[in-house]
Amino acid sequence: MYKKVSKTVQLLAEEREGIFRLDVFDARLNTHKLHGKLKNQWSFDVDNSNRIIFEFDDEDIIFLAIGDHSIYR
């Protein structure tokens, strides 16, 4: 999915990942728990339109998807 988003979104995602690695709950990321069928997953903002979905796995974090709100379906 990462390869399918624009280069601009890729660069923003890399910048946001740097912030994420320092503090998962940094206010700039708007990190939040998801609901419904994605209730075990979390999301943070790349920009106003794009998100990264991830989950906590014991001591690791697994990135699952990147894209606009259609990734929630």
N, C-alpha and C positions, 0 to 999 in steps of 0.2 A: 504494500500500500504506500510505503514511503516513496518508492520510485514513481508512483503515479501522481503524486501531488507536485505542484509547480516548484521550480528551483527556489523561488522566493519563500514559499511555505517551508521547504526543506531547511533553508538557512535560519528562518525564524524558529523552527522546531529545534534545531541544534542549539540555538541561543537559549531557548526555554529549558532544554534538557540540562544545560549547565546550571541554571537557577534551581531546577528540580533536584539535581544531585546535591546541592548545598542545603536545601530546605524544601522537602516535599510539599509543605504547607505554606510556602511563601505567598503572601497576599497577591502578588502580581500574577500568579498562576491560576487563581480561582479554583484550586483543587477541591473536588467534591465527590462524594459517594453517589453512585448511580442507584436506580431503583428498578423494580420490575424484573424482567428476565436478566438484567445486568446487575442485579443487586450485590454480587460479590466483587464488582469492579468499581474503579474510580476513574475520574477524568480530570484533565487540566487543559487550560486554554493555550493554544499556540498564538492565535489572534482572535479577532471578533467572530470569525466564521469557522475556524478549524480547531479541533480538539485532538488530544491523545488519550486513548483509553489504556488503562493499565490495571494490574492487580498485584497485591502483596502476596508473596509466596514464601512463607517462613521469613528468612532473612533477606530474600531477594525481591526485586521488583521486576515484573515482566510487562513490557510494552506490547499491547495487543493490536492496536489500530490507530491510524491517523487519518483525518479527513474532516469534512463538514458534518453537519448533524445527521446525515444519512448513515453514518457509521453506527448510530444507535439502533438501527433496525436489524 
